[in-house]
């Protein structure tokens, strides 16, 4: 079973330190991907990165906002899985594989159609006896939403998610606070680059006039995410794509790990009541860990989060 407690290294107890350190300093050089491009049903594409060692179990990994499969937290998880009997498939959301996607639509917290496409492709390409889902941050919310709102493929047996903003409205409020301005500015800068790419690819369909006035996700989602993807506004998008209301409907063993000092997560993103009401859910809330942090130092270059994921997935839940 998962260990309940995480003890951070000396001087790593702060949530911001835990969040920022892996982004700047962690290297995972042992993972070598084989890329595959697949088509979507609306004539767009998704880039998948495989790390296959001939195992009969597969983990599908969904990254966070403005991330991709090259992020150290993704490669660290791939490394841990490969060492313990799992093939891994990390997929890049539309526009996240260093090439703009073809359509105006992109990715967001609720693109369960794209996750479903990836899972169906993986299940048909290889004869795996089981598939597990792993998600980080936005990818964690997406994973839970898929499991609770959609009809998951029966080959999916377990799931593990980390640092999940399962209440998008409340998480957006926290990220809008001055203490989190560094993260907010970074996200908005990266998203702006995507918009500039789309302006070149699809002139006249999107613009960035007055973008400098956007200071938080409320303004960004009102202007871009919601109208482009068929939502009324940011509030409508957040309500329809938050995974928290769908947790009661998850029918497979699922581990949720949210650190109490995660700077991105308010109290509403710790779904204690929902977990207690669903025997399939396990919630760990370590005091420390930051956002997609859980830093550990060891010869194997394995973080605590990666060990917990593998241990949980290797449990016999029948």
C-alpha beads as a LAMMPS data file, in Angstrom:
LAMMPS data file: protein, C-alpha beads

318 atoms
317 bonds

1 atom types
1 bond types

-500.0 500.0 xlo xhi
-500.0 500.0 ylo yhi
-500.0 500.0 zlo zhi

Masses

1 110.0

Atoms # bond

1 1 1 0.000 0.000 0.000
2 1 1 1.141 3.604 -0.442
3 1 1 3.210 5.147 2.330
4 1 1 1.159 7.769 4.123
5 1 1 4.022 10.081 4.966
6 1 1 6.562 11.951 2.894
7 1 1 9.616 13.408 4.609
8 1 1 11.258 16.128 2.510
9 1 1 15.036 16.479 2.368
10 1 1 16.687 19.073 4.597
11 1 1 15.804 22.619 3.475
12 1 1 13.072 21.308 1.144
13 1 1 10.063 21.675 3.415
14 1 1 8.776 24.801 1.681
15 1 1 6.119 24.221 -0.972
16 1 1 7.587 26.736 -3.401
17 1 1 11.044 25.143 -3.127
18 1 1 9.525 21.712 -3.769
19 1 1 7.656 23.074 -6.784
20 1 1 10.497 24.992 -8.416
21 1 1 13.533 22.784 -7.736
22 1 1 12.630 19.874 -10.061
23 1 1 11.765 22.263 -12.886
24 1 1 15.172 23.905 -12.750
25 1 1 17.515 21.167 -11.634
26 1 1 16.193 17.627 -12.033
27 1 1 17.580 15.616 -14.948
28 1 1 16.343 12.200 -16.067
29 1 1 18.669 11.042 -18.823
30 1 1 17.861 7.326 -18.851
31 1 1 14.573 7.584 -20.771
32 1 1 14.617 7.229 -24.563
33 1 1 11.310 7.701 -26.320
34 1 1 10.048 6.399 -29.626
35 1 1 7.620 8.954 -31.037
36 1 1 4.417 8.114 -32.849
37 1 1 1.960 10.556 -34.390
38 1 1 -1.690 9.582 -34.533
39 1 1 -4.651 11.315 -36.128
40 1 1 -7.652 12.559 -34.202
41 1 1 -11.232 12.229 -35.357
42 1 1 -11.320 15.909 -36.332
43 1 1 -8.262 15.606 -38.605
44 1 1 -5.757 16.961 -36.113
45 1 1 -2.842 15.056 -34.580
46 1 1 -1.409 13.919 -31.254
47 1 1 2.231 13.038 -30.634
48 1 1 2.782 10.014 -28.404
49 1 1 6.092 9.068 -26.802
50 1 1 6.581 5.389 -26.029
51 1 1 9.084 3.762 -23.688
52 1 1 8.567 0.062 -24.283
53 1 1 10.504 -2.802 -22.713
54 1 1 8.274 -5.697 -23.719
55 1 1 6.112 -5.687 -20.597
56 1 1 2.463 -6.751 -20.644
57 1 1 1.220 -3.748 -18.660
58 1 1 1.069 -0.148 -19.858
59 1 1 0.793 3.165 -18.036
60 1 1 -0.571 6.154 -19.961
61 1 1 0.812 9.426 -18.578
62 1 1 -0.892 12.826 -18.899
63 1 1 1.251 15.911 -18.195
64 1 1 0.378 19.270 -16.662
65 1 1 -0.484 22.725 -17.979
66 1 1 2.039 23.878 -20.590
67 1 1 4.056 20.736 -19.991
68 1 1 5.040 17.945 -22.345
69 1 1 6.591 14.508 -22.286
70 1 1 10.109 15.881 -21.829
71 1 1 9.340 17.291 -18.372
72 1 1 11.397 15.689 -15.625
73 1 1 8.312 14.600 -13.667
74 1 1 7.057 12.679 -16.715
75 1 1 10.425 11.101 -17.508
76 1 1 10.981 10.299 -13.852
77 1 1 7.700 8.403 -13.771
78 1 1 8.523 6.623 -17.037
79 1 1 11.871 5.570 -15.581
80 1 1 10.250 4.205 -12.421
81 1 1 7.609 2.307 -14.390
82 1 1 10.074 0.743 -16.811
83 1 1 12.190 -0.497 -13.912
84 1 1 9.227 -2.202 -12.297
85 1 1 7.483 -4.117 -15.054
86 1 1 5.541 -1.456 -16.945
87 1 1 5.723 -0.043 -20.441
88 1 1 4.954 3.663 -20.571
89 1 1 3.153 5.906 -23.023
90 1 1 3.442 9.634 -22.372
91 1 1 1.312 11.741 -24.666
92 1 1 1.568 15.383 -25.640
93 1 1 -1.602 17.442 -25.732
94 1 1 -2.424 19.348 -28.899
95 1 1 0.198 22.064 -29.481
96 1 1 2.469 20.739 -26.711
97 1 1 4.955 18.733 -28.815
98 1 1 6.895 21.749 -30.144
99 1 1 4.635 21.977 -33.191
100 1 1 1.299 23.816 -33.327
101 1 1 -1.700 21.620 -33.934
102 1 1 -3.711 22.252 -37.102
103 1 1 -6.973 23.482 -35.609
104 1 1 -8.011 26.477 -33.569
105 1 1 -8.938 24.221 -30.668
106 1 1 -6.114 23.225 -28.392
107 1 1 -6.131 21.459 -25.027
108 1 1 -7.705 22.172 -21.654
109 1 1 -8.734 20.462 -18.420
110 1 1 -11.577 18.566 -20.061
111 1 1 -10.176 17.052 -23.272
112 1 1 -11.353 13.559 -22.405
113 1 1 -11.935 12.894 -26.107
114 1 1 -8.202 13.118 -26.774
115 1 1 -7.321 10.950 -23.777
116 1 1 -9.862 8.390 -24.949
117 1 1 -8.316 8.429 -28.421
118 1 1 -4.872 7.727 -26.959
119 1 1 -6.131 4.893 -24.773
120 1 1 -8.051 3.253 -27.616
121 1 1 -5.023 3.467 -29.884
122 1 1 -2.711 1.999 -27.260
123 1 1 -5.094 -0.829 -26.465
124 1 1 -5.436 -1.847 -30.093
125 1 1 -1.768 -1.514 -31.023
126 1 1 -0.402 -3.782 -28.307
127 1 1 -1.943 -6.715 -26.469
128 1 1 -1.548 -5.389 -22.941
129 1 1 -3.333 -7.263 -20.185
130 1 1 -3.984 -4.027 -18.357
131 1 1 -3.590 -0.276 -18.696
132 1 1 -3.145 2.193 -15.858
133 1 1 -3.571 5.960 -16.013
134 1 1 -1.239 8.484 -14.385
135 1 1 -1.828 12.228 -14.385
136 1 1 -0.108 15.320 -13.070
137 1 1 -1.895 18.578 -12.206
138 1 1 -4.103 19.392 -15.242
139 1 1 -3.432 15.841 -16.419
140 1 1 -4.595 14.545 -13.056
141 1 1 -7.860 16.450 -13.318
142 1 1 -8.284 15.202 -16.879
143 1 1 -7.666 11.619 -15.770
144 1 1 -10.214 11.793 -12.948
145 1 1 -12.743 13.484 -15.213
146 1 1 -12.327 10.735 -17.806
147 1 1 -12.760 8.014 -15.184
148 1 1 -15.772 9.617 -13.509
149 1 1 -17.665 11.273 -16.358
150 1 1 -17.001 9.049 -19.351
151 1 1 -17.279 5.300 -19.847
152 1 1 -13.662 4.161 -19.469
153 1 1 -12.263 1.328 -21.512
154 1 1 -12.513 -1.859 -19.390
155 1 1 -8.809 -2.543 -19.922
156 1 1 -8.064 0.344 -17.529
157 1 1 -7.586 -1.163 -14.091
158 1 1 -5.992 1.520 -11.872
159 1 1 -5.048 5.182 -11.762
160 1 1 -2.714 7.484 -9.848
161 1 1 -2.863 11.284 -9.939
162 1 1 -0.787 14.014 -8.338
163 1 1 -1.283 17.677 -7.425
164 1 1 -4.800 17.754 -8.845
165 1 1 -6.782 21.028 -9.100
166 1 1 -10.052 19.104 -8.972
167 1 1 -11.964 22.329 -8.259
168 1 1 -10.834 24.569 -11.114
169 1 1 -12.595 27.710 -9.941
170 1 1 -11.025 27.674 -6.498
171 1 1 -7.612 26.754 -7.873
172 1 1 -7.785 29.664 -10.316
173 1 1 -8.519 31.994 -7.398
174 1 1 -5.445 30.776 -5.521
175 1 1 -3.185 31.180 -8.539
176 1 1 -4.445 34.737 -8.981
177 1 1 -3.087 35.738 -5.569
178 1 1 0.054 37.941 -5.460
179 1 1 2.068 35.215 -3.729
180 1 1 1.684 33.083 -6.870
181 1 1 2.369 35.848 -9.392
182 1 1 5.597 34.190 -10.573
183 1 1 3.729 31.050 -11.628
184 1 1 0.876 33.024 -13.159
185 1 1 3.189 35.183 -15.257
186 1 1 5.072 32.130 -16.482
187 1 1 1.901 30.301 -17.503
188 1 1 0.499 33.353 -19.283
189 1 1 3.780 33.935 -21.115
190 1 1 3.890 30.344 -22.357
191 1 1 0.239 30.409 -23.385
192 1 1 0.872 33.658 -25.254
193 1 1 3.516 31.931 -27.359
194 1 1 0.925 29.312 -28.336
195 1 1 -1.497 32.046 -29.347
196 1 1 1.169 33.717 -31.473
197 1 1 1.783 30.396 -33.219
198 1 1 -1.936 30.081 -33.950
199 1 1 -2.059 33.638 -35.286
200 1 1 0.537 32.657 -37.900
201 1 1 -1.122 29.340 -38.680
202 1 1 -4.716 30.593 -38.748
203 1 1 -4.632 34.327 -39.514
204 1 1 -7.826 36.157 -38.717
205 1 1 -9.220 33.465 -36.422
206 1 1 -7.393 34.520 -33.268
207 1 1 -5.509 37.593 -32.067
208 1 1 -3.560 38.829 -29.072
209 1 1 -4.586 42.476 -29.038
210 1 1 -4.524 43.691 -25.454
211 1 1 -3.054 40.417 -24.172
212 1 1 -0.948 42.364 -21.676
213 1 1 -4.167 43.140 -19.803
214 1 1 -4.673 39.454 -19.003
215 1 1 -3.380 38.830 -15.488
216 1 1 -5.066 35.603 -14.410
217 1 1 -6.833 32.467 -15.633
218 1 1 -10.251 34.096 -15.317
219 1 1 -9.350 36.639 -17.992
220 1 1 -7.490 34.100 -20.140
221 1 1 -10.223 31.479 -20.029
222 1 1 -12.936 34.065 -20.687
223 1 1 -11.132 35.291 -23.790
224 1 1 -9.616 32.106 -25.202
225 1 1 -10.313 28.734 -23.575
226 1 1 -14.074 29.093 -23.188
227 1 1 -15.144 30.493 -26.584
228 1 1 -12.708 28.372 -28.585
229 1 1 -13.857 25.151 -26.935
230 1 1 -17.592 25.738 -26.742
231 1 1 -18.065 27.034 -23.206
232 1 1 -20.060 30.135 -22.267
233 1 1 -17.287 31.667 -20.183
234 1 1 -14.549 30.774 -17.717
235 1 1 -17.033 29.860 -14.988
236 1 1 -18.894 27.519 -17.316
237 1 1 -15.620 25.900 -18.381
238 1 1 -14.456 25.440 -14.803
239 1 1 -17.781 23.993 -13.705
240 1 1 -18.016 21.500 -16.556
241 1 1 -14.376 20.397 -16.472
242 1 1 -13.705 20.120 -12.739
243 1 1 -13.289 16.479 -11.790
244 1 1 -14.413 16.804 -8.164
245 1 1 -18.169 16.337 -8.811
246 1 1 -17.405 13.159 -10.754
247 1 1 -15.279 11.414 -8.120
248 1 1 -18.256 9.424 -6.747
249 1 1 -18.583 7.668 -10.106
250 1 1 -15.019 6.331 -10.397
251 1 1 -15.139 2.542 -10.412
252 1 1 -11.465 1.498 -10.385
253 1 1 -8.807 1.784 -7.636
254 1 1 -7.494 5.341 -7.833
255 1 1 -4.836 7.042 -5.726
256 1 1 -4.910 10.838 -5.345
257 1 1 -1.864 12.554 -3.829
258 1 1 -2.137 16.274 -3.041
259 1 1 0.411 17.919 -0.752
260 1 1 -0.937 20.256 1.906
261 1 1 1.700 22.877 1.048
262 1 1 0.942 22.834 -2.681
263 1 1 0.853 26.543 -3.627
264 1 1 -1.665 25.851 -6.416
265 1 1 -4.280 24.024 -4.363
266 1 1 -6.898 25.523 -2.011
267 1 1 -8.806 23.533 0.590
268 1 1 -11.497 22.729 -1.989
269 1 1 -8.983 20.617 -3.913
270 1 1 -8.632 18.115 -1.073
271 1 1 -11.731 15.970 -1.685
272 1 1 -11.924 14.207 1.671
273 1 1 -15.710 13.812 1.686
274 1 1 -15.817 12.429 -1.848
275 1 1 -13.046 9.943 -1.139
276 1 1 -14.667 8.686 2.057
277 1 1 -17.855 8.020 0.086
278 1 1 -16.148 5.961 -2.635
279 1 1 -14.265 2.815 -1.640
280 1 1 -12.310 2.903 -4.909
281 1 1 -10.532 6.133 -3.980
282 1 1 -7.481 6.635 -1.778
283 1 1 -6.361 10.147 -0.829
284 1 1 -2.920 10.941 0.555
285 1 1 -2.289 14.455 1.850
286 1 1 1.355 14.687 2.926
287 1 1 2.281 17.846 4.803
288 1 1 4.948 18.661 2.222
289 1 1 5.563 18.031 -1.458
290 1 1 4.673 21.250 -3.249
291 1 1 3.099 21.114 -6.697
292 1 1 4.344 18.061 -8.626
293 1 1 7.383 18.086 -6.352
294 1 1 7.953 15.353 -3.732
295 1 1 11.714 15.717 -4.151
296 1 1 13.911 12.804 -3.075
297 1 1 17.641 12.238 -3.354
298 1 1 18.848 8.673 -3.937
299 1 1 21.029 6.652 -6.287
300 1 1 18.040 5.494 -8.310
301 1 1 16.948 9.106 -8.993
302 1 1 13.430 8.113 -7.953
303 1 1 11.137 10.626 -6.300
304 1 1 8.764 9.642 -3.502
305 1 1 5.784 10.196 -5.799
306 1 1 7.140 7.738 -8.347
307 1 1 7.645 5.050 -5.728
308 1 1 4.085 5.544 -4.479
309 1 1 2.670 5.261 -7.982
310 1 1 4.498 2.039 -8.782
311 1 1 3.673 0.499 -5.400
312 1 1 -0.014 1.308 -5.847
313 1 1 -0.166 0.015 -9.408
314 1 1 1.533 -3.231 -8.415
315 1 1 -1.023 -4.012 -5.716
316 1 1 -3.477 -6.823 -6.406
317 1 1 -6.890 -5.173 -6.117
318 1 1 -9.004 -8.145 -7.195

Bonds

1 1 1 2
2 1 2 3
3 1 3 4
4 1 4 5
5 1 5 6
6 1 6 7
7 1 7 8
8 1 8 9
9 1 9 10
10 1 10 11
11 1 11 12
12 1 12 13
13 1 13 14
14 1 14 15
15 1 15 16
16 1 16 17
17 1 17 18
18 1 18 19
19 1 19 20
20 1 20 21
21 1 21 22
22 1 22 23
23 1 23 24
24 1 24 25
25 1 25 26
26 1 26 27
27 1 27 28
28 1 28 29
29 1 29 30
30 1 30 31
31 1 31 32
32 1 32 33
33 1 33 34
34 1 34 35
35 1 35 36
36 1 36 37
37 1 37 38
38 1 38 39
39 1 39 40
40 1 40 41
41 1 41 42
42 1 42 43
43 1 43 44
44 1 44 45
45 1 45 46
46 1 46 47
47 1 47 48
48 1 48 49
49 1 49 50
50 1 50 51
51 1 51 52
52 1 52 53
53 1 53 54
54 1 54 55
55 1 55 56
56 1 56 57
57 1 57 58
58 1 58 59
59 1 59 60
60 1 60 61
61 1 61 62
62 1 62 63
63 1 63 64
64 1 64 65
65 1 65 66
66 1 66 67
67 1 67 68
68 1 68 69
69 1 69 70
70 1 70 71
71 1 71 72
72 1 72 73
73 1 73 74
74 1 74 75
75 1 75 76
76 1 76 77
77 1 77 78
78 1 78 79
79 1 79 80
80 1 80 81
81 1 81 82
82 1 82 83
83 1 83 84
84 1 84 85
85 1 85 86
86 1 86 87
87 1 87 88
88 1 88 89
89 1 89 90
90 1 90 91
91 1 91 92
92 1 92 93
93 1 93 94
94 1 94 95
95 1 95 96
96 1 96 97
97 1 97 98
98 1 98 99
99 1 99 100
100 1 100 101
101 1 101 102
102 1 102 103
103 1 103 104
104 1 104 105
105 1 105 106
106 1 106 107
107 1 107 108
108 1 108 109
109 1 109 110
110 1 110 111
111 1 111 112
112 1 112 113
113 1 113 114
114 1 114 115
115 1 115 116
116 1 116 117
117 1 117 118
118 1 118 119
119 1 119 120
120 1 120 121
121 1 121 122
122 1 122 123
123 1 123 124
124 1 124 125
125 1 125 126
126 1 126 127
127 1 127 128
128 1 128 129
129 1 129 130
130 1 130 131
131 1 131 132
132 1 132 133
133 1 133 134
134 1 134 135
135 1 135 136
136 1 136 137
137 1 137 138
138 1 138 139
139 1 139 140
140 1 140 141
141 1 141 142
142 1 142 143
143 1 143 144
144 1 144 145
145 1 145 146
146 1 146 147
147 1 147 148
148 1 148 149
149 1 149 150
150 1 150 151
151 1 151 152
152 1 152 153
153 1 153 154
154 1 154 155
155 1 155 156
156 1 156 157
157 1 157 158
158 1 158 159
159 1 159 160
160 1 160 161
161 1 161 162
162 1 162 163
163 1 163 164
164 1 164 165
165 1 165 166
166 1 166 167
167 1 167 168
168 1 168 169
169 1 169 170
170 1 170 171
171 1 171 172
172 1 172 173
173 1 173 174
174 1 174 175
175 1 175 176
176 1 176 177
177 1 177 178
178 1 178 179
179 1 179 180
180 1 180 181
181 1 181 182
182 1 182 183
183 1 183 184
184 1 184 185
185 1 185 186
186 1 186 187
187 1 187 188
188 1 188 189
189 1 189 190
190 1 190 191
191 1 191 192
192 1 192 193
193 1 193 194
194 1 194 195
195 1 195 196
196 1 196 197
197 1 197 198
198 1 198 199
199 1 199 200
200 1 200 201
201 1 201 202
202 1 202 203
203 1 203 204
204 1 204 205
205 1 205 206
206 1 206 207
207 1 207 208
208 1 208 209
209 1 209 210
210 1 210 211
211 1 211 212
212 1 212 213
213 1 213 214
214 1 214 215
215 1 215 216
216 1 216 217
217 1 217 218
218 1 218 219
219 1 219 220
220 1 220 221
221 1 221 222
222 1 222 223
223 1 223 224
224 1 224 225
225 1 225 226
226 1 226 227
227 1 227 228
228 1 228 229
229 1 229 230
230 1 230 231
231 1 231 232
232 1 232 233
233 1 233 234
234 1 234 235
235 1 235 236
236 1 236 237
237 1 237 238
238 1 238 239
239 1 239 240
240 1 240 241
241 1 241 242
242 1 242 243
243 1 243 244
244 1 244 245
245 1 245 246
246 1 246 247
247 1 247 248
248 1 248 249
249 1 249 250
250 1 250 251
251 1 251 252
252 1 252 253
253 1 253 254
254 1 254 255
255 1 255 256
256 1 256 257
257 1 257 258
258 1 258 259
259 1 259 260
260 1 260 261
261 1 261 262
262 1 262 263
263 1 263 264
264 1 264 265
265 1 265 266
266 1 266 267
267 1 267 268
268 1 268 269
269 1 269 270
270 1 270 271
271 1 271 272
272 1 272 273
273 1 273 274
274 1 274 275
275 1 275 276
276 1 276 277
277 1 277 278
278 1 278 279
279 1 279 280
280 1 280 281
281 1 281 282
282 1 282 283
283 1 283 284
284 1 284 285
285 1 285 286
286 1 286 287
287 1 287 288
288 1 288 289
289 1 289 290
290 1 290 291
291 1 291 292
292 1 292 293
293 1 293 294
294 1 294 295
295 1 295 296
296 1 296 297
297 1 297 298
298 1 298 299
299 1 299 300
300 1 300 301
301 1 301 302
302 1 302 303
303 1 303 304
304 1 304 305
305 1 305 306
306 1 306 307
307 1 307 308
308 1 308 309
309 1 309 310
310 1 310 311
311 1 311 312
312 1 312 313
313 1 313 314
314 1 314 315
315 1 315 316
316 1 316 317
317 1 317 318
